[in-house]
Amino acid sequence: MSEVSWELLEHQIAACQRCCLCRGATHKVPGQGDRSAPLMLIGEGPGYQEDQQGLAFVGPAGQLLTRMLAAIGLPRERVYICNTVKCRPPNNRTPEFAETQACLIHLRMQVQLVRPKVILLLGSTAARVAINPSLRITHERGIWVERKGVWMLPTYHPSALLHDPAKKREAWEDLQRLRDKLQELGLYPDLYGQEAAHGDV
């Protein structure tokens, strides 16, 4: 078996035809950020802007995510961000179970390479892939789950906050839990200073 490396991951994703999503992709969207970050963010799948640019979370939801991270004093470039699937689902629909399972080989390799201490799961698709296929984000968001020394926190996807701003208060509570866990584990000790009010998220 080949040794796991970023070069292997990139080649594997570029050549991937494990599900039908690859047929409609303008660009594959592997993910980006700090490859040795203690915090990893996993979302659902690329949208239109992501598909056009080949970068994760660069559309409106990505802009909100950047503000969310800034609200707890965390620059976006100091985390690693990716999605459960690396190709855009048609019309931005939710990835199907078979599609997330086909792409799981890539996600597992990313986790293996980054070796995060904490993972923020953005939305039900990511939470179901990482924690439990029957997870309900409205009931289980904000609850920490520890697996093999990695702490995982499900929360709402930023696109859900754009569609339903009433969820922002709960999302802000989750961000505070994330900040507290990062502090508890001694991660990013240089970053925590002034924070935004949740209304800025």
C-alpha positions in Angstrom: 0.0 0.0 0.0 1.3 3.5 -0.9 2.4 5.7 2.0 -0.2 8.3 2.8 0.8 11.8 1.6 -0.8 15.0 0.4 0.4 14.2 -3.1 -1.4 10.9 -3.0 -4.6 12.5 -1.7 -4.6 15.1 -4.4 -4.0 12.6 -7.1 -6.6 10.3 -5.7 -9.3 13.0 -5.6 -8.3 14.3 -9.1 -8.7 10.9 -10.6 -11.7 9.8 -8.5 -14.8 8.4 -10.3 -16.2 6.5 -7.4 -19.6 8.1 -7.8 -21.6 10.0 -10.4 -20.9 13.5 -8.9 -17.6 13.7 -10.7 -19.4 13.9 -14.1 -20.9 17.3 -13.4 -17.9 18.8 -11.6 -16.2 21.9 -13.0 -13.5 21.5 -10.4 -12.9 18.9 -7.7 -12.8 20.7 -4.3 -10.4 18.8 -2.0 -10.2 21.4 0.8 -7.6 23.9 2.0 -6.1 25.6 5.0 -3.4 24.9 7.5 -2.5 21.2 6.9 -1.2 20.9 10.5 -4.1 22.7 12.2 -5.4 21.4 15.5 -8.9 22.3 14.3 -10.6 20.8 11.2 -13.9 21.9 9.8 -16.0 19.5 7.7 -19.0 20.7 5.7 -21.4 19.0 3.3 -20.3 19.5 -0.3 -19.2 22.2 -2.7 -21.7 24.8 -4.0 -21.6 26.8 -7.2 -18.7 29.2 -6.2 -16.7 26.3 -4.8 -17.2 24.3 -8.0 -16.1 27.2 -10.1 -13.0 28.0 -8.0 -12.0 24.5 -6.7 -11.9 25.9 -3.1 -14.1 25.0 -0.1 -16.4 27.5 1.5 -15.8 30.6 -0.7 -19.5 31.4 -1.4 -21.9 33.2 0.9 -21.8 30.4 3.4 -18.1 30.5 3.4 -18.0 34.2 4.0 -20.3 33.7 7.0 -18.0 30.9 8.2 -15.1 33.3 8.1 -17.0 35.8 10.3 -18.0 33.0 12.7 -14.4 32.0 13.2 -13.3 35.6 13.6 -16.0 36.0 16.3 -14.0 33.7 18.5 -10.7 35.2 17.5 -9.7 32.5 15.1 -8.3 33.4 11.6 -9.6 31.1 9.0 -6.2 30.4 7.5 -5.2 28.7 10.7 -7.8 25.9 10.4 -8.2 23.2 7.8 -11.6 23.2 5.9 -13.1 20.5 3.7 -16.3 18.7 2.8 -17.7 15.2 3.0 -17.9 15.1 -0.8 -15.4 16.7 -3.1 -17.7 17.3 -6.1 -20.7 19.6 -6.3 -24.1 17.8 -6.1 -26.5 18.9 -8.8 -28.4 22.0 -7.9 -26.6 22.0 -4.5 -28.8 19.2 -3.3 -27.8 17.2 -0.1 -25.2 14.5 -0.9 -26.8 11.1 -0.9 -25.6 8.4 1.6 -23.9 6.4 -1.2 -22.0 9.5 -2.4 -20.7 10.3 1.1 -19.6 6.7 1.5 -17.9 6.7 -1.8 -16.0 9.8 -0.8 -15.2 8.6 2.7 -11.8 7.3 1.6 -10.7 10.8 0.8 -12.0 12.3 4.0 -10.4 9.6 6.2 -7.1 10.3 4.5 -7.5 14.0 5.1 -8.1 13.4 8.8 -5.1 11.1 8.9 -2.9 13.7 7.3 -4.1 16.7 9.3 -4.3 14.8 12.6 -6.7 17.4 14.2 -7.4 17.5 17.9 -10.9 19.0 17.4 -13.3 18.7 14.5 -16.3 21.1 13.9 -19.0 19.3 11.9 -21.0 21.8 9.9 -24.5 20.5 9.3 -26.2 17.1 9.5 -24.5 15.5 6.6 -21.0 15.9 8.1 -22.3 14.9 11.6 -23.9 11.8 10.2 -20.8 10.7 8.3 -18.5 11.3 11.3 -20.7 10.3 14.3 -24.0 8.5 13.6 -26.0 8.0 10.4 -29.2 8.7 12.3 -28.0 11.9 14.0 -30.5 14.8 14.1 -28.7 18.1 14.0 -31.5 20.0 15.7 -31.3 17.6 18.7 -27.6 16.8 18.9 -25.9 20.0 17.9 -23.7 21.5 20.6 -22.9 18.1 22.2 -19.3 17.0 22.2 -18.4 13.5 21.0 -14.9 12.1 21.6 -13.5 9.4 19.3 -10.0 8.1 19.5 -8.8 11.2 21.2 -10.4 13.6 18.8 -13.2 15.9 20.0 -16.1 16.4 17.5 -18.8 19.1 17.8 -21.9 19.1 15.5 -23.4 22.5 14.7 -25.5 24.1 12.0 -24.1 24.6 8.5 -23.6 28.3 7.8 -26.0 28.0 4.8 -28.7 27.0 7.4 -28.0 30.2 9.3 -28.4 32.2 6.0 -31.8 30.6 5.4 -32.9 30.8 9.1 -31.2 33.6 11.0 -33.1 32.5 14.2 -30.6 29.6 14.4 -27.7 32.1 14.8 -28.1 32.3 18.6 -27.6 28.5 19.0 -24.7 28.6 16.5 -23.1 31.3 18.7 -23.5 29.0 21.7 -21.7 26.2 19.8 -18.9 28.6 18.8 -18.4 29.4 22.4 -18.2 25.7 23.3 -15.7 25.3 20.5 -13.6 28.2 21.8 -13.8 26.8 25.4 -12.6 23.3 24.2 -9.7 24.8 22.2 -8.7 26.7 25.3 -9.2 23.7 27.6 -6.9 21.6 25.3 -4.3 24.4 25.1 -4.8 24.9 21.4 -4.3 28.3 19.7 -3.2 29.9 23.0 -2.1 33.1 21.2 -5.5 33.9 19.6 -8.1 34.6 22.3 -8.7 38.2 22.9 -11.6 40.3 21.9 -14.7 38.6 20.6 -17.6 39.8 18.6 -21.1 39.7 19.9 -23.2 36.9 18.4 -25.1 39.5 16.4 -22.0 40.0 14.3 -22.0 36.4 13.1 
